[in-house]
Amino acid sequence: MKKIALVLLMLSLVGLTACNTLKGVGQDLQKAGEKIEDAAKKK
């Protein structure tokens, strides 16, 4: 029973880490897109 609980805990931690990583990537891409948009507006 302890092994199952440990595996579930580890999987949930990996899942939370992946969500935060993907959220960060999305924010970075959004900022890059805004900078490109601003540069296009200046021309």
Distance bins in CASP14 RR format, pairs under 12 A and 6 or more apart:
PFRMAT RR
TARGET T0000
AUTHOR 0000-0000-0000
RMODE 2
METHOD distances of the structure
MODEL  1
1 7 0 0 0 0 0 1 0 0 0 0 0
1 8 0 0 0 0 0 1 0 0 0 0 0
2 8 0 0 0 0 0 1 0 0 0 0 0
2 9 0 0 0 0 0 1 0 0 0 0 0
3 9 0 0 0 0 0 1 0 0 0 0 0
3 10 0 0 0 0 0 1 0 0 0 0 0
4 10 0 0 0 0 0 1 0 0 0 0 0
4 11 0 0 0 0 0 1 0 0 0 0 0
5 11 0 0 0 0 0 1 0 0 0 0 0
5 12 0 0 0 0 0 1 0 0 0 0 0
6 12 0 0 0 0 0 1 0 0 0 0 0
6 13 0 0 0 0 0 1 0 0 0 0 0
7 13 0 0 0 0 0 1 0 0 0 0 0
7 14 0 0 0 0 0 1 0 0 0 0 0
8 14 0 0 0 0 0 1 0 0 0 0 0
8 15 0 0 0 0 0 1 0 0 0 0 0
9 15 0 0 0 0 0 1 0 0 0 0 0
9 16 0 0 0 0 0 1 0 0 0 0 0
10 16 0 0 0 0 0 1 0 0 0 0 0
10 17 0 0 0 0 0 1 0 0 0 0 0
11 17 0 0 0 0 0 1 0 0 0 0 0
11 18 0 0 0 0 0 1 0 0 0 0 0
12 18 0 0 0 0 0 1 0 0 0 0 0
12 19 0 0 0 0 0 1 0 0 0 0 0
13 19 0 0 0 0 0 1 0 0 0 0 0
13 20 0 0 0 0 0 1 0 0 0 0 0
14 20 0 0 0 0 0 1 0 0 0 0 0
14 21 0 0 0 0 0 1 0 0 0 0 0
15 21 0 0 0 0 1 0 0 0 0 0 0
15 22 0 0 0 0 1 0 0 0 0 0 0
15 23 0 0 0 0 0 1 0 0 0 0 0
16 22 0 0 0 0 0 1 0 0 0 0 0
16 23 0 0 0 0 0 1 0 0 0 0 0
17 23 0 0 0 0 0 1 0 0 0 0 0
17 24 0 0 0 0 0 1 0 0 0 0 0
18 24 0 0 0 0 0 1 0 0 0 0 0
18 25 0 0 0 0 0 1 0 0 0 0 0
19 25 0 0 0 0 0 1 0 0 0 0 0
19 26 0 0 0 0 0 1 0 0 0 0 0
20 26 0 0 0 0 0 1 0 0 0 0 0
20 27 0 0 0 0 0 1 0 0 0 0 0
21 27 0 0 0 0 0 1 0 0 0 0 0
21 28 0 0 0 0 0 1 0 0 0 0 0
22 28 0 0 0 0 0 1 0 0 0 0 0
22 29 0 0 0 0 0 1 0 0 0 0 0
23 29 0 0 0 0 0 1 0 0 0 0 0
23 30 0 0 0 0 0 1 0 0 0 0 0
24 30 0 0 0 0 1 0 0 0 0 0 0
24 31 0 0 0 0 1 0 0 0 0 0 0
24 32 0 0 0 0 0 1 0 0 0 0 0
25 31 0 0 0 0 0 1 0 0 0 0 0
25 32 0 0 0 0 0 1 0 0 0 0 0
26 32 0 0 0 0 1 0 0 0 0 0 0
26 33 0 0 0 0 0 1 0 0 0 0 0
27 33 0 0 0 0 0 1 0 0 0 0 0
27 34 0 0 0 0 0 1 0 0 0 0 0
28 34 0 0 0 0 0 1 0 0 0 0 0
28 35 0 0 0 0 0 1 0 0 0 0 0
29 35 0 0 0 0 0 1 0 0 0 0 0
29 36 0 0 0 0 0 1 0 0 0 0 0
30 36 0 0 0 0 0 1 0 0 0 0 0
30 37 0 0 0 0 0 1 0 0 0 0 0
31 37 0 0 0 0 0 1 0 0 0 0 0
31 38 0 0 0 0 0 1 0 0 0 0 0
32 38 0 0 0 0 0 1 0 0 0 0 0
32 39 0 0 0 0 0 1 0 0 0 0 0
33 39 0 0 0 0 1 0 0 0 0 0 0
33 40 0 0 0 0 1 0 0 0 0 0 0
33 41 0 0 0 0 0 1 0 0 0 0 0
34 40 0 0 0 0 0 1 0 0 0 0 0
34 41 0 0 0 0 0 1 0 0 0 0 0
35 41 0 0 0 0 0 1 0 0 0 0 0
35 42 0 0 0 0 0 1 0 0 0 0 0
36 42 0 0 0 0 0 1 0 0 0 0 0
36 43 0 0 0 0 0 1 0 0 0 0 0
37 43 0 0 0 0 0 1 0 0 0 0 0
END
